Amino acid sequence: MLKKNFMNVLIPMLSILLAFIIGMIIILCMGANPIQAIGFLFRGAFGTVTNLSNTVVRSMPLIFCGLCTCFAYRCGIFNLGGEGQFLMGAMAALAVSLLIGAEGPWVTVLAIVAGILAGGFWGLLPGILKSWRGLNEMITTIMFNYVAVLFMGFVYTSALREGSVPQTAAVPDLTKISRIFPNLRITWGIVIAILVGIAAWYFLFHTSKGFQLRAVGFNPTASQFNGFSVKSYRLMAFVVSGAIAGLGGASDILGTQFRLISGYGSGYGFDGVAIALIAQLDPIATVIVAYFFAVLRVGSTTMQVGSGVPTSVIDIIQALVIIFAVAGSAMMHLPTVKVFFSNLFGKKEAA
């Protein structure tokens, strides 16, 4: 177990290191100074207290979407609907904050609960289709993403639109999630995100229900023979992962964005998939990798302005991290793969 936990940390770290080395080689081939470019990157992410604050704020939705994917994948569920569940949580929280006719901390709590329920419900629907109708969850969750995006368009252009600009009204001041530090944008939402990561890690690796959920993901047939309800655990994974994403949407809209606009939340779901894969489906590592992604996103603009290196290089680095992480994971499980194919071809030859 200790060796496995060590490898879960080592693989992402080596993936990031190798990706940066290749990224620096690419920058050098472009005629720029790689050391200077990386320096501007980290200066943009950590150079001032404000930059550091922006990086933390940017990491919060990535943490939630990464944990959403991580939890579902541990049960063998390929939930690609994190973005839709995130948006549904944000819309539900915003609707409660605007339509309830009051404001204050109790409205904030109610809005957060609404976001959790909305995200969980948006995860429940493909869960039902998977568990009882056998539909492929990758297809259904992507379809539900499109529905959520289109519904959000209806919300900010019609249902909750404010003025002539296609955007909703802002969350009332007394309903916003408060900031940890008065002069910085960091809210208590980031604390919630970290606590959710710790709770997910504890549940998955230190409870009997978490063990059974992982067993269903690893081998559903054997789990069924051992008396585990595969359908129930899969449905639970859908609902909980959707609820995590919905909580992320509620925390983001109530603490950072405050209103819905065109393009809100775009790409968060698939970023979450990448983050979870790089983190080897470990919730604690997911929090760390999500922060790394935020560093790249926030620092890339400063890197482009300061060194002239385009932000597309950051996309290349992110892609390389994913490739190396997946390759590292495959190398870890290479003996298992060899045994599987040996048994497979051995049976064929014997036949």
C-alpha positions in Angstrom: 0.0 0.0 0.0 2.8 2.4 0.9 4.6 1.7 -2.4 1.4 2.2 -4.3 0.7 5.6 -2.6 4.3 6.6 -3.3 3.9 5.8 -7.0 0.6 7.7 -7.1 2.6 10.8 -6.1 5.8 10.0 -8.1 4.1 9.5 -11.5 2.4 12.9 -11.6 5.6 14.6 -10.4 7.7 12.9 -13.0 5.1 13.6 -15.7 5.1 17.3 -14.8 8.9 17.4 -14.8 9.3 15.7 -18.2 6.6 17.8 -19.7 8.3 21.0 -18.6 11.7 19.8 -19.9 10.1 19.1 -23.4 8.2 22.4 -23.2 11.5 24.2 -22.5 13.0 22.5 -25.6 10.1 23.6 -27.7 10.5 27.2 -26.4 14.2 27.0 -27.2 13.4 25.8 -30.8 11.1 28.8 -31.2 14.1 31.1 -30.5 13.0 32.3 -27.0 14.8 31.9 -23.7 13.1 28.9 -21.9 14.5 29.9 -18.5 13.1 33.4 -18.9 9.7 32.1 -20.2 9.3 29.7 -17.3 10.3 32.6 -15.0 7.5 34.8 -16.4 5.1 31.9 -16.0 5.8 31.5 -12.3 5.9 35.2 -11.8 2.4 35.5 -13.3 1.2 32.8 -10.9 3.2 33.7 -7.7 4.9 37.0 -8.4 2.5 39.1 -6.2 0.0 38.4 -3.5 -2.7 39.3 -6.0 -1.4 36.8 -8.5 -1.1 34.1 -5.9 -4.7 34.9 -4.9 -5.9 34.6 -8.5 -4.1 31.2 -8.9 -5.9 29.9 -5.8 -9.2 31.2 -7.0 -8.7 29.6 -10.5 -7.9 26.3 -8.9 -11.2 26.0 -7.0 -13.5 24.9 -9.8 -10.7 22.7 -11.2 -10.5 20.9 -7.9 -14.2 20.2 -7.8 -14.4 19.0 -11.3 -11.3 16.8 -10.8 -12.8 15.2 -7.7 -16.1 14.7 -9.6 -14.2 12.6 -12.2 -12.0 10.9 -9.7 -14.9 9.6 -7.5 -16.9 8.3 -10.5 -13.9 6.7 -12.2 -13.1 4.8 -9.0 -16.4 3.0 -9.5 -15.6 2.3 -13.1 -17.9 5.1 -14.3 -16.6 7.3 -17.0 -18.4 10.4 -16.1 -17.7 13.0 -18.8 -20.5 15.2 -17.6 -18.7 17.2 -15.0 -19.2 20.5 -16.9 -22.9 20.0 -17.2 -23.2 19.1 -13.5 -21.0 22.1 -12.6 -23.3 24.4 -14.6 -26.5 23.0 -13.1 -25.1 23.6 -9.6 -24.2 27.1 -10.5 -27.6 27.8 -12.1 -29.5 26.4 -9.1 -27.5 28.4 -6.6 -27.9 31.6 -8.6 -31.6 31.0 -9.0 -32.1 30.5 -5.2 -30.0 33.6 -4.4 -32.0 35.8 -6.8 -35.5 34.5 -6.5 -35.9 33.8 -2.8 -36.5 37.4 -2.0 -34.0 37.7 0.8 -30.3 37.7 1.4 -27.9 36.6 4.1 -25.8 33.6 5.3 -28.9 31.3 5.5 -29.7 32.0 1.9 -26.0 31.2 1.0 -26.4 27.8 2.7 -29.7 27.2 1.0 -28.2 28.1 -2.4 -25.2 25.8 -1.8 -27.6 22.9 -0.9 -29.6 23.7 -4.1 -26.4 23.5 -6.1 -25.5 20.1 -4.6 -28.9 18.7 -5.3 -29.0 20.1 -8.9 -25.6 18.6 -9.6 -26.5 15.3 -8.0 -29.8 15.2 -10.0 -27.9 15.9 -13.3 -25.6 12.9 -12.4 -28.6 10.7 -11.4 -30.2 10.9 -14.9 -27.3 9.2 -16.8 -26.8 7.0 -13.8 -30.3 5.6 -14.3 -29.8 5.2 -18.0 -26.5 3.3 -17.3 -27.8 1.1 -14.5 -31.2 0.1 -15.8 -31.0 0.6 -19.6 -27.3 -0.2 -20.1 -26.6 3.0 -22.1 -23.0 4.1 -22.5 -22.4 6.8 -19.8 -19.7 8.6 -21.9 -22.3 9.3 -24.6 -25.2 10.2 -22.2 -23.1 12.5 -20.0 -21.7 14.4 -23.0 -25.2 14.8 -24.2 -26.3 16.2 -20.9 -23.4 18.6 -21.0 -25.0 20.1 -24.2 -28.4 20.3 -22.6 -26.9 22.1 -19.5 -25.1 24.6 -21.7 -28.2 25.4 -23.8 -30.3 25.7 -20.6 -27.7 28.1 -19.2 -28.1 30.2 -22.4 -31.8 30.3 -21.8 -31.2 31.5 -18.2 -28.9 34.4 -19.0 -30.7 35.5 -22.1 -34.2 35.2 -20.9 -35.2 33.7 -17.5 -32.9 35.7 -15.2 -31.5 38.2 -17.7 -30.7 41.7 -16.4 -30.8 44.7 -18.8 -29.8 44.6 -22.5 -26.6 42.6 -22.0 -27.0 38.8 -22.2 -26.1 38.1 -18.6 -28.0 37.5 -15.3 -28.3 39.7 -12.3 -25.5 39.4 -9.8 -25.7 37.5 -6.5 -26.8 39.8 -3.7 -23.9 41.1 -1.6 -25.0 39.5 1.6 -25.5 36.1 -0.1 -22.0 35.9 -1.5 -19.5 33.5 0.0 -17.3 35.6 2.2 -13.6 36.1 1.5 -11.0 34.7 3.8 -8.9 37.9 3.5 -10.6 41.2 2.9 -8.3 42.5 0.2 -7.9 39.2 -1.7 -10.4 37.2 -3.9 -9.8 33.9 -2.0 -13.1 32.7 -0.5 -14.1 29.9 1.8 -15.0 28.0 -1.3 -11.3 26.8 -1.6 -11.5 25.5 2.0 -14.6 23.6 1.1 -12.9 22.2 -2.0 -9.9 20.9 0.0 -12.2 19.4 2.7 -14.2 17.6 0.0 -10.9 16.2 -1.4 -9.9 14.9 2.1 -13.4 13.5 2.7 -13.4 11.7 -0.7 -10.0 10.3 0.1 -11.1 9.0 3.5 -14.3 7.5 2.2 -12.6 5.7 -0.7 -9.6 4.3 1.1 -10.7 4.1 4.8 -14.3 2.9 4.8 -15.9 -0.4 3.9 -18.4 1.3 1.6 -15.5 3.0 -0.2 -13.7 -0.3 -0.5 -16.8 -1.9 -2.0 -17.3 1.0 -4.4 -13.7 0.6 -5.6 -14.2 -3.2 -5.9 -17.2 -2.6 -8.1 -15.0 -0.4 -10.3 -12.2 -2.9 -10.4 -14.2 -6.1 -11.1 -18.0 -5.7 -11.2 -18.6 -9.4 -11.8 -16.6 -10.6 -8.8 -18.3 -7.8 -6.7 -21.7 -9.1 -7.8 -20.8 -12.7 -6.7 -19.6 -11.3 -3.3 -23.1 -9.7 -2.7 -22.3 -6.1 -3.7 -25.1 -4.3 -5.5 -23.3 -3.1 -8.6 -26.2 -1.0 -9.8 -26.6 0.7 -6.4 -22.9 1.6 -6.2 -22.8 2.8 -9.8 -25.8 5.0 -9.2 -24.3 6.3 -6.0 -21.1 7.1 -7.8 -23.0 9.1 -10.4 -25.0 11.0 -7.8 -22.0 11.8 -5.5 -19.8 12.8 -8.4 -22.5 15.1 -9.8 -23.1 16.5 -6.3 -19.4 17.4 -6.0 -19.4 19.2 -9.4 -22.7 20.9 -8.4 -21.1 22.1 -5.1 -18.2 23.4 -7.2 -20.6 25.4 -9.4 -22.4 26.8 -6.4 -19.2 27.8 -4.7 -17.9 29.4 -7.9 -21.0 31.4 -8.7 -21.5 32.5 -5.1 -17.9 33.4 -4.3 -16.1 34.3 -7.5 -18.2 34.9 -10.7 -21.5 36.1 -9.1 -23.4 36.0 -12.5 -23.9 33.8 -15.5 -22.5 35.0 -18.9 -21.8 33.4 -22.2 -19.0 30.8 -22.0 -19.2 30.4 -18.3 -17.7 27.2 -17.1 -16.5 26.1 -20.5 -13.9 23.4 -20.4 -14.0 22.7 -16.7 -15.4 19.2 -17.1 -12.7 17.9 -19.5 -10.0 19.7 -17.4 -11.3 17.7 -14.5 -10.9 14.5 -16.5 -7.3 15.4 -17.3 -6.6 16.3 -13.7 -8.0 13.1 -12.3 -6.1 11.0 -14.7 -2.8 12.8 -14.0 -3.5 12.4 -10.3 -3.9 8.6 -10.7 -7.5 8.9 -9.4 -6.2 9.9 -6.0 -8.3 12.7 -4.4 -5.5 14.3 -2.5 -3.2 14.3 -5.6 -6.2 15.7 -7.6 -6.2 18.8 -5.4 -2.5 19.3 -6.0 -2.7 18.7 -9.8 -5.7 21.1 -10.1 -3.5 23.8 -8.5 -0.8 23.0 -11.0 -3.3 23.5 -13.8 -4.3 26.8 -12.3 -0.7 27.9 -12.2 -0.3 27.2 -15.9 -3.5 29.0 -16.7 -2.9 32.1 -14.7 0.8 32.4 -15.5 0.5 31.8 -19.2 -0.6 35.3 -20.0 2.3 36.9 -18.2 4.6 34.5 -20.0 3.2 35.5 -23.4 3.5 39.2 -22.6 6.9 39.0 -21.0 8.7 36.6 -23.3 6.6 36.5 -26.4 6.0 32.7 -26.1 2.4 31.9 -27.1 0.0 30.5 -24.5 -0.5 27.4 -26.8 2.8 26.1 -25.4 1.0 25.7 -22.1 -1.5 23.5 -23.8 1.3 21.4 -25.2 2.8 21.0 -21.7 -0.6 20.0 -20.3 -1.1 17.4 -23.0 2.4 16.0 -22.4 1.7 15.7 -18.7 -1.4 13.7 -19.5 0.5 11.5 -21.9 3.3 10.8 -19.5 0.9 10.2 -16.6 -1.1 7.7 -18.6 2.1 6.0 -19.8 3.4 5.8 -16.3 0.2 4.3 -15.0 0.3 1.7 -17.9 3.9 0.8 -16.9 2.9 0.3 -13.3 0.2 -2.2 -14.4 2.4 -3.8 -17.1 2.8 -7.2 -15.2 -1.0 -7.4 -14.8 -1.5 -6.7 -18.5 1.2 -9.4 -19.5 -0.5 -12.0 -17.3 -3.9 -11.2 -18.8 -2.7 -11.6 -22.4 -0.6 -14.7 -21.5 -3.7 -16.3 -20.0 -5.8 -15.3 -23.0 -3.5 -16.6 -25.7 -2.6 -19.6 -23.5 -6.3 -20.6 -23.4 -6.6 -20.2 -27.2 -3.6 -22.4 -27.9 -4.8 -25.1 -25.5 -8.2 -25.0 -27.3 
